């Protein structure tokens, strides 16, 4: 595009430069000296057309205009750089000379120069390559942008916020520089500006800065919670997103998240579960992180979150489905929520998710929620909902991922002690046999003690049923494998379940005498070296004459 029409008028001050008042400026040490032939007319000619890359003559005239102390020439230079930045392809290099001219113009106090100059730097830092951002940072662009946050011009503030948002979303060293240069207080204050563009810019910068632990602490000191509340109660989805995402980060860094958001803000977050997909996912994540303790779990539940959460378990977007399941997982930890979750019909939906292989993380959260619900008063509901059959299939699948396996074996270890659950297991003995062989393999591998713990819990749970005990002993070498864990070095929690399972299987008639003698010797050795009274008592029970 030809920009020469911009220069069709020539103010009087260009003809008589001495009439132009000197500009207040800060030294930036422009790299190259001016070449011969730089003057006002040449500026008009050289800067009348955008060329990528800039020619030698254009760079020469940019230097001249930037250092001219004439408002009109400097405005033309700033506007030229702004247009040049707009037509630059993404990730393009920019010469150091052009960057230094833009920064020098951005360091003035004249609004008509500052607006295009800050716009140019904003676009260059965002669309330029990494070298552009690094070269700008070395020349104090962050300090300049922070200073411009106090500008009386809204367009200048918007551009300064865009620069800071870009750097806050880049390397951590830039984030630390932004905080060190004093940006946090003005950012929190700008959240209340009447200009929505400024609010959005402040929100984006605050969000990007909240990814560093120490910055979260400093943001809280600067009163960011009030800013986030202002965003949440607004009707702007961008501001609501920034608030939800920042709360997600802040809630991870504080021991007690209850002070981060009041009840009105919580209700706003819950209401976002009925909004756009982007907001639904971020709201779920924020609520999940906030629900890290019982007080917040109670407050969030009181906002009637379970009703809008329910359909999200079948959402077509797996990311939203997983986020919803993770929130439900945390809410189900609260004992008062168990009956509410069950009465709303969540168990069949959770069972359906556990059966799915396509979303492992969602599968894990669904199984963990069932684990939280598997209390004595609710086990019957879980069993009659078909949970046991699904769990057997998941545990018996060698492709099940380890984090998922932890949760499903943990649920099955609880349910397997229930007589009705055992009756259902008897109805699918082939699948149970395959599952037991896999559990025995995990125990034999001795690589994941948590999985060993839950696997032994399942085996011990079903061993109270004679038929199932026969399946275990006849289809696995589990008894001899258990003996390897009967040592003083085995963690206390694990050794207790080992001894409990041993006690259930020890008397089986098919176990040969050599294995029994080895087991008894291990128990005797353990008793002599154990310090846990429960472990010593379990050893004594095993060694007592039958």
C-alpha positions in Angstrom: 0.0 0.0 0.0 1.3 3.5 -0.8 1.3 5.7 2.3 2.5 8.8 0.5 -0.9 10.5 0.9 0.0 10.9 4.6 2.6 13.4 3.8 0.7 15.7 1.4 0.7 18.5 4.0 3.9 20.0 5.3 3.7 22.1 8.5 5.5 25.4 8.8 7.8 24.0 11.5 9.5 21.8 8.9 10.5 24.9 7.0 11.7 26.6 10.1 13.0 23.9 12.4 14.1 26.4 15.0 10.5 27.2 15.8 9.9 23.6 16.9 10.3 23.3 20.7 12.8 20.7 21.8 11.4 17.3 22.9 12.0 15.8 26.3 13.8 12.5 25.4 15.9 9.8 27.1 19.1 8.7 25.5 19.0 5.3 23.7 22.3 5.4 21.9 21.1 4.8 18.4 23.6 2.5 16.8 24.5 4.0 13.4 25.5 7.6 12.7 23.4 9.5 10.2 24.6 9.4 6.6 25.0 12.5 4.4 21.8 13.6 2.6 19.4 13.1 5.5 16.8 16.0 5.6 13.1 16.6 5.8 12.4 16.2 2.1 14.3 12.9 2.0 12.3 11.7 5.0 9.1 12.3 3.1 10.4 10.5 0.0 12.1 7.5 1.8 9.3 6.8 4.2 6.5 7.2 1.7 6.4 3.5 0.8 6.7 0.4 3.1 9.4 -2.0 2.0 10.3 -5.3 3.6 13.1 -5.4 4.5 13.8 -1.7 5.0 16.3 -0.2 2.6 19.5 1.5 3.7 18.0 4.9 2.8 14.8 4.3 4.8 16.9 3.4 7.9 19.0 6.5 7.4 15.9 8.7 7.2 14.3 6.9 10.2 17.4 7.9 12.2 17.2 11.4 11.1 13.4 11.8 11.8 13.8 10.0 15.2 16.6 12.4 16.3 15.1 15.5 14.7 13.4 17.0 17.8 10.5 17.8 15.5 7.1 16.4 16.5 5.9 16.1 12.9 8.9 14.2 11.7 9.0 12.0 14.7 5.2 11.3 14.3 5.8 10.3 10.7 8.7 8.0 11.7 6.5 6.4 14.4 3.6 6.0 12.0 5.9 4.5 9.4 7.2 2.0 11.9 3.7 1.1 13.0 2.7 0.4 9.4 5.9 -1.5 8.8 5.3 -3.7 11.8 1.7 -4.4 10.6 2.9 -5.8 7.3 5.7 -7.9 8.6 5.2 -11.6 8.2 5.0 -13.6 11.4 8.4 -14.5 13.1 10.2 -12.1 10.9 13.6 -10.6 11.8 13.7 -6.8 12.4 16.9 -4.8 12.1 18.4 -3.5 15.3 18.4 0.0 13.8 14.6 -0.1 13.3 14.1 -1.5 16.8 16.2 1.3 18.4 14.3 4.0 16.5 11.0 2.6 17.7 12.2 2.4 21.3 13.6 6.0 21.1 10.2 7.2 19.9 8.4 5.2 22.5 10.5 6.9 25.2 9.1 10.4 24.4 6.3 12.3 26.2 4.3 13.3 23.2 1.1 11.3 22.8 0.9 11.6 19.0 4.3 10.0 18.8 3.8 7.5 21.6 0.7 6.0 20.2 2.2 4.7 16.9 5.6 4.1 18.4 4.2 1.9 21.2 2.0 0.2 18.6 5.0 -0.6 16.5 6.9 -2.1 19.4 3.9 -4.1 20.5 3.5 -5.7 17.1 7.2 -6.3 16.6 7.6 -8.0 20.0 4.5 -10.2 19.3 5.1 -11.1 15.7 8.8 -10.9 15.4 11.2 -13.8 16.0 13.0 -14.6 19.3 15.9 -12.3 18.4 13.5 -9.4 18.0 12.2 -9.9 21.6 15.6 -10.4 23.0 17.0 -7.3 21.3 14.1 -5.2 22.6 14.5 -6.6 26.1 18.2 -5.8 26.1 17.2 -2.2 25.3 14.8 -1.9 28.3 11.5 -2.3 26.5 10.0 -3.8 29.6 10.9 -0.9 31.7 9.5 1.5 29.1 6.2 -0.5 28.9 5.8 -0.5 32.6 6.3 3.3 32.7 3.7 3.7 30.0 1.1 1.9 32.1 0.6 5.3 33.9 0.1 7.1 30.6 -3.0 9.4 30.3 -3.6 8.0 26.8 -5.7 4.8 26.7 -4.2 3.7 23.3 -0.7 4.0 24.8 -1.7 1.9 27.8 -3.3 -0.7 25.6 -0.1 -1.0 23.6 2.1 -1.1 26.7 -0.1 -3.9 28.1 0.2 -5.8 24.9 4.0 -5.6 25.1 4.0 -6.9 28.7 1.5 -9.7 27.9 3.8 -10.9 25.2 6.9 -10.9 27.4 4.9 -12.4 30.4 3.9 -15.3 28.1 7.5 -15.9 27.0 10.6 -16.9 29.1 10.6 -16.7 32.9 13.4 -14.2 32.8 11.1 -11.7 31.2 8.3 -12.4 33.7 10.8 -11.7 36.5 11.9 -8.5 34.8 8.3 -7.3 34.6 7.7 -7.8 38.3 11.1 -6.3 39.2 10.3 -3.2 37.2 7.1 -2.7 39.3 4.3 -3.7 37.0 2.1 -5.6 39.5 0.4 -2.7 41.3 -0.5 -0.8 38.1 -1.7 -4.0 36.5 -4.1 -4.8 39.3 -5.3 -1.2 39.3 -5.9 -1.2 35.5 -8.3 -4.1 36.0 -10.9 -1.5 37.1 -10.3 0.9 34.1 -13.4 1.9 32.2 -11.8 0.9 28.9 -12.5 -2.8 28.3 -9.4 -3.1 26.1 -7.3 -2.0 29.1 -9.0 -4.5 31.4 -8.4 -7.3 28.9 -4.7 -6.3 28.5 -4.2 -6.2 32.3 -6.0 -9.5 32.7 -3.8 -11.2 30.1 -0.6 -9.9 31.6 -1.7 -10.9 35.1 -2.6 -14.4 33.9 0.8 -14.9 32.2 2.6 -13.6 35.3 0.7 -16.0 37.6 2.6 -19.0 36.2 5.5 -18.4 38.6 5.1 -19.3 42.3 6.7 -16.2 43.8 4.7 -14.0 41.5 1.5 -15.5 42.8 2.4 -14.4 46.3 3.2 -10.9 45.1 0.0 -10.6 43.1 -2.0 -11.5 46.2 -0.1 -8.8 48.2 -1.0 -6.3 45.4 -4.7 -7.1 45.8 -5.2 -9.2 42.7 -8.2 -11.0 44.2 -10.3 -7.8 43.9 -9.3 -7.5 40.3 -10.2 -11.1 39.5 -13.6 -10.7 41.2 -14.3 -7.6 39.0 -13.5 -9.8 36.0 -15.7 -12.7 37.2 -18.8 -10.5 37.7 -18.4 -8.8 34.4 -20.3 -10.0 31.3 -17.1 -10.2 29.2 -16.1 -13.8 28.4 -12.4 -12.8 27.9 -12.2 -11.2 31.4 -14.0 -14.2 32.9 -11.5 -16.5 31.3 -8.6 -14.5 32.6 -10.1 -14.6 36.1 -10.8 -18.4 36.1 -7.3 -19.2 34.7 -5.5 -17.0 37.1 -7.5 -18.4 40.1 -6.5 -21.9 38.9 -2.8 -20.9 39.2 -3.2 -19.0 42.5 -5.1 -21.8 44.2 -2.2 -24.2 43.7 0.2 -21.9 45.5 -1.7 -21.1 48.7 -2.4 -23.5 51.6 -5.9 -22.1 52.1 -7.7 -21.1 48.9 -10.8 -19.9 50.7 -9.7 -16.3 50.7 -9.1 -16.1 46.9 -12.8 -15.8 46.0 -16.0 -14.9 47.8 -19.3 -16.7 47.4 -20.5 -14.4 44.6 -17.3 -15.1 42.7 -17.7 -18.9 43.2 -21.3 -18.7 42.0 -20.0 -16.9 38.9 -17.5 -19.7 38.3 -20.3 -22.3 38.6 -22.5 -20.3 36.2 -19.7 -20.5 33.6 -20.3 -24.3 33.4 -23.3 -23.3 31.2 -21.3 -21.0 28.9 -18.8 -21.5 26.0 -16.6 -24.5 25.8 -13.5 -22.5 26.5 -15.0 -21.1 29.7 -16.5 -24.4 30.7 -13.2 -26.1 30.7 -11.3 -23.3 32.5 -14.1 -23.0 35.1 -13.9 -26.7 35.9 -10.1 -26.5 36.3 -10.4 -23.4 38.6 -13.1 -25.0 40.7 -11.1 -28.3 40.9 -8.0 -26.5 42.2 -10.1 -24.4 44.6 -11.7 -27.6 45.9 -8.5 -28.8 47.5 -9.9 -28.7 51.1 -13.1 -29.5 52.8 -14.3 -25.9 53.4 -14.0 -25.0 49.7 -15.6 -28.3 48.7 -18.6 -27.5 50.9 -18.8 -23.9 49.5 -18.6 -25.0 45.9 -21.3 -27.7 46.4 -23.6 -25.1 48.0 -23.4 -23.2 44.8 -25.4 -26.1 43.3 -22.5 -27.2 41.1 -23.5 -30.8 40.8 -26.5 -30.1 38.5 -24.6 -28.3 35.7 -21.6 -30.6 36.1 -23.6 -33.8 35.4 -24.0 -33.4 31.6 -20.4 -32.5 31.2 -19.4 -36.1 31.9 -20.7 -37.0 28.5 -19.4 -33.9 26.7 -18.1 -34.4 23.2 -14.8 -32.6 24.0 -12.6 -35.0 26.0 -10.7 -32.1 27.6 -14.0 -30.7 29.1 -15.0 -34.2 30.1 -11.7 -34.8 31.9 -11.9 -31.4 33.6 -15.4 -32.1 34.8 -14.4 -35.5 36.1 -11.4 -34.0 38.0 -13.7 -31.5 39.7 -16.2 -34.2 40.7 -13.3 -36.3 42.0 -12.3 -33.5 44.4 -15.9 -32.8 45.4 -16.5 -36.5 46.2 -13.8 -36.4 48.9 -16.2 -34.5 51.2 -18.2 -37.1 53.1 -21.3 -34.9 53.0 -21.2 -35.0 49.2 -21.2 -38.8 48.8 -25.0 -39.2 49.0 -25.6 -36.2 46.8 -23.4 -37.5 44.1 -25.0 -41.0 44.2 -28.6 -39.7 44.4 -28.0 -37.5 41.4 -27.2 -40.6 39.3 -23.5 -40.1 38.8 -22.5 -43.8 39.5 -23.7 -45.2 36.1 -22.1 -42.3 34.3 -18.8 -42.8 36.2 -19.0 -46.6 35.4 -19.4 -45.8 31.7 -16.3 -43.5 31.7 -14.2 -46.2 33.5 -15.1 -48.6 30.7 -13.8 -46.2 28.1 -10.2 -46.5 27.0 -10.0 -43.4 24.9 -9.6 -40.9 27.8 -7.1 -42.4 30.3 -7.0 -39.3 32.5 -10.8 -39.1 32.7 -10.9 -42.9 33.3 -8.5 -42.3 36.3 -10.7 -39.5 37.8 -13.8 -41.5 37.4 -12.3 -44.5 39.1 -10.9 -42.3 41.9 -14.4 -40.8 42.4 -15.9 -44.3 42.7 -13.2 -45.1 45.2 -14.3 -42.1 47.3 -17.9 -43.2 47.1 -17.1 -46.8 48.1 -18.0 -46.4 51.8 -19.9 -49.1 53.7 -23.3 -47.3 53.3 -22.9 -47.0 49.5 -21.1 -50.2 48.5 -24.4 -51.9 47.7 -25.3 -49.1 45.3 -22.0 -49.3 43.5 -22.2 -53.1 43.2 -25.8 -53.1 41.8 -24.8 -50.5 39.3 -22.4 -53.0 37.6 -19.2 -51.4 38.8 -17.6 -54.7 39.8 -17.9 -56.2 36.3 -16.5 -53.1 34.7 -13.5 -53.0 37.1 -12.7 -56.7 36.4 -12.5 -55.9 32.7 -10.3 -52.9 33.2 -7.9 -54.6 35.7 -7.8 -57.7 33.4 -6.7 -55.7 30.4 -3.0 -55.7 30.1 -3.1 -52.4 28.1 -4.6 -50.4 31.0 -2.3 -47.6 32.0 -0.6 -47.6 35.4 -2.3 -44.5 36.9 -5.7 -45.9 35.9 -4.7 -49.3 37.2 -3.9 -47.8 40.6 -7.4 -46.4 41.0 -9.4 -49.3 39.6 -7.6 -51.9 41.8 -8.1 -49.6 44.8 -11.8 -49.5 44.2 -12.0 -53.3 43.6 -10.0 -53.9 46.8 -12.8 -52.3 48.7 -15.7 -53.8 46.8 -14.3 -57.3 46.7 -15.0 -57.9 50.4 -18.7 -57.4 49.8 -20.7 -60.7 49.5 -22.8 -59.4 46.7 -19.7 -58.3 44.8 -18.2 -61.8 45.3 -21.4 -63.3 43.9 -21.0 -61.2 40.8 -17.4 -62.3 40.5 -18.4 -65.9 40.7 -20.6 -65.3 37.6 -17.5 -64.3 35.5 -14.8 -66.7 36.7 -12.9 -66.8 33.4 -12.5 -63.0 33.5 -11.6 -63.2 37.2 -9.0 -65.8 36.5 -7.3 -63.6 33.9 -7.4 -60.6 36.3 -5.8 -62.7 39.0 -3.0 -63.8 36.7 -2.3 -60.1 35.9 -2.4 -59.1 39.6 0.1 -61.9 40.4 2.3 -60.6 37.6 2.3 -57.1 39.1 3.1 -58.6 42.5 5.9 -60.7 41.1 7.5 -57.7 39.3 7.9 -55.8 42.6 8.3 -52.5 40.6 5.3 -50.5 41.8 4.6 -51.0 45.5 1.4 -49.0 45.4 0.1 -51.4 42.7 1.3 -54.3 44.8 -0.6 -53.0 47.8 -3.9 -52.7 45.9 -3.4 -56.0 44.1 -3.0 -57.8 47.4 -6.0 -55.9 48.6 -8.1 -57.4 45.8 -6.7 -60.9 46.3 -7.2 -60.7 50.1 -10.7 -59.4 49.6 -12.0 -62.2 47.4 -10.1 -64.9 49.4 -12.8 -64.9 52.0 -14.9 -66.7 49.4 -13.8 -70.4 49.1 -14.5 -70.7 45.4 -12.7 -67.5 44.5 -9.8 -68.5 46.8 -9.5 -71.8 44.8 -9.3 -69.7 41.6 -6.5 -67.6 43.0 -4.4 -70.5 44.3 -4.9 -72.8 41.3 -4.3 -70.2 38.6 -1.4 -68.2 40.1 1.8 -68.7 42.1 0.7 -65.8 44.3 1.4 -67.5 47.6 5.1 -68.1 46.9 5.3 -64.5 45.6 3.8 -63.0 48.7 6.6 -64.6 50.8 9.1 -62.3 49.2 7.4 -59.3 50.8 7.5 -60.7 54.3 10.6 -58.8 55.3 11.4 -56.0 57.8 12.3 -53.7 54.9 8.7 -53.8 53.5 6.8 -50.6 54.2 4.4 -50.9 57.2 1.2 -50.4 55.3 2.2 -52.9 52.7 3.3 -55.6 55.2 0.0 -55.4 56.9 -2.0 -56.3 53.8 0.7 -58.9 52.9 0.1 -60.6 56.3 -3.6 -60.3 56.0 -3.6 -62.0 52.6 -1.2 -64.6 53.8 -3.4 -65.5 56.7 -6.4 -66.0 54.2 -4.4 -68.2 51.8 -2.0 -70.1 54.1 -4.3 -73.0 55.0 -5.3 -73.8 51.5 -4.8 -77.6 51.0 -3.0 -77.2 47.6 -0.1 -75.2 49.0 2.9 -77.5 49.5 4.8 -77.9 52.7 8.0 -76.3 51.4 6.2 -73.0 50.6 4.4 -73.0 54.0 7.7 -73.6 55.8 9.4 -70.8 53.9 6.4 -68.5 54.7 6.5 -69.3 58.4 10.3 -68.7 58.6 9.8 -65.3 57.0 7.0 -64.4 59.4 9.2 -65.5 62.4 12.0 -63.3 61.1 9.7 -60.4 60.6 8.3 -60.7 64.1 11.7 -60.6 65.6 12.7 -57.4 63.8 9.3 -55.5 63.6 8.6 -52.4 65.7 5.0 -51.9 64.7 2.7 -53.5 67.2 0.0 -54.3 64.6 2.6 -56.1 62.5 3.9 -58.1 65.5 0.3 -59.0 66.4 -0.4 -60.2 62.9 2.8 -62.3 62.9 1.7 -63.9 66.2 -1.7 -64.8 64.8 -0.1 -66.5 61.8 2.4 -68.4 63.9 -0.2 -69.5 66.5 -1.2 -73.2 66.2 -4.4 -73.7 64.3 
